[in-house]
Amino acid sequence: MERLDLTTPVTFTDVTSYTVASITLDYENTLVYIRVRTSGGDKGTKVFQIDGPNAKTILDALNKLSTTSLHKRLLGYLNTNGLLLGTVSGLPD
């Protein structure tokens, strides 16, 4: 499974990585929701809403996927835009 390995672990919960739990693509309202699940003891989740031009860019790119998987592309987006910091690793399921 692909995951985002954190540059700095979230220390209070021993979170060292996130995996994509769900993705909602809303083309009508130009929104993307990404829910990620944490590693570690608490197995919590975080939800990110992406809208406007950034969402349009993601939605357009999803229609032109080639060798980069959807999950890798979304985790890379979260990392590049400072929402989660780390390195994308692993292989698609």
C-alpha positions as CSV (number, residue, x, y, z in Angstrom):
1,M,0.0,0.0,0.0
2,E,1.3,3.5,-0.8
3,R,1.8,5.8,2.2
4,L,3.3,9.2,3.1
5,D,6.3,8.7,5.5
6,L,6.5,11.7,7.7
7,T,9.6,13.9,7.8
8,T,8.9,14.4,11.5
9,P,6.6,11.9,13.3
10,V,3.6,13.2,15.2
11,T,5.1,12.6,18.6
12,F,2.0,12.6,20.9
13,T,0.4,9.6,19.1
14,D,3.4,7.8,17.5
15,V,2.0,8.6,14.0
16,T,4.8,7.9,11.4
17,S,2.7,7.7,8.2
18,Y,-0.6,8.3,6.6
19,T,-2.5,6.1,4.0
20,V,-5.4,7.2,1.8
21,A,-8.7,6.0,3.3
22,S,-11.1,7.6,1.0
23,I,-11.4,10.2,-1.8
24,T,-14.4,12.1,-2.9
25,L,-14.3,13.8,-6.3
26,D,-17.0,16.5,-6.8
27,Y,-16.7,17.6,-10.4
28,E,-19.9,19.7,-10.2
29,N,-18.7,21.9,-7.3
30,T,-15.0,21.6,-8.1
31,L,-14.1,20.0,-4.8
32,V,-11.8,17.2,-3.7
33,Y,-12.0,15.6,-0.3
34,I,-9.1,13.4,0.9
35,R,-9.5,11.3,4.1
36,V,-6.2,9.8,5.4
37,R,-5.8,7.3,8.1
38,T,-2.8,7.5,10.6
39,S,-0.5,4.8,11.6
40,G,0.4,4.2,15.2
41,G,-1.8,3.5,18.2
42,D,-4.7,5.8,17.7
43,K,-5.5,5.0,14.0
44,G,-7.2,8.4,13.6
45,T,-8.2,10.1,10.4
46,K,-7.8,13.6,8.9
47,V,-9.9,15.1,6.2
48,F,-8.6,17.7,3.7
49,Q,-10.9,19.7,1.4
50,I,-9.3,21.1,-1.7
51,D,-11.3,23.6,-3.8
52,G,-11.1,26.2,-6.5
53,P,-8.2,26.2,-9.0
54,N,-6.3,23.5,-7.0
55,A,-9.2,21.2,-7.1
56,K,-9.7,21.8,-10.8
57,T,-6.1,21.0,-11.4
58,I,-6.4,17.7,-9.6
59,L,-9.7,16.8,-11.3
60,D,-8.3,17.6,-14.7
61,A,-5.2,15.6,-14.0
62,L,-7.2,12.5,-12.9
63,N,-8.6,12.4,-16.4
64,K,-5.1,12.2,-17.8
65,L,-3.5,9.6,-15.5
66,S,-0.6,7.7,-16.9
67,T,2.2,6.0,-14.9
68,T,1.5,7.9,-11.6
69,S,-1.3,6.3,-9.5
70,L,-4.2,8.3,-8.1
71,H,-3.1,7.7,-4.4
72,K,0.5,8.7,-5.2
73,R,-0.6,11.8,-7.0
74,L,-2.9,12.9,-4.0
75,L,-0.3,12.2,-1.4
76,G,2.2,14.1,-3.4
77,Y,-0.2,17.0,-3.7
78,L,-0.6,17.1,0.1
79,N,3.1,17.0,0.6
80,T,4.0,19.6,-2.1
81,N,1.4,22.1,-0.7
82,G,2.6,21.7,2.9
83,L,-0.6,20.0,4.2
84,L,1.5,16.8,5.2
85,L,5.3,16.7,5.1
86,G,7.2,13.7,4.1
87,T,8.2,11.3,1.3
88,V,5.7,9.3,-0.8
89,S,6.7,5.6,-0.9
90,G,5.3,2.2,-1.6
91,L,3.6,0.5,-4.5
92,P,-0.1,0.6,-5.6
93,D,-2.3,-2.2,-4.3
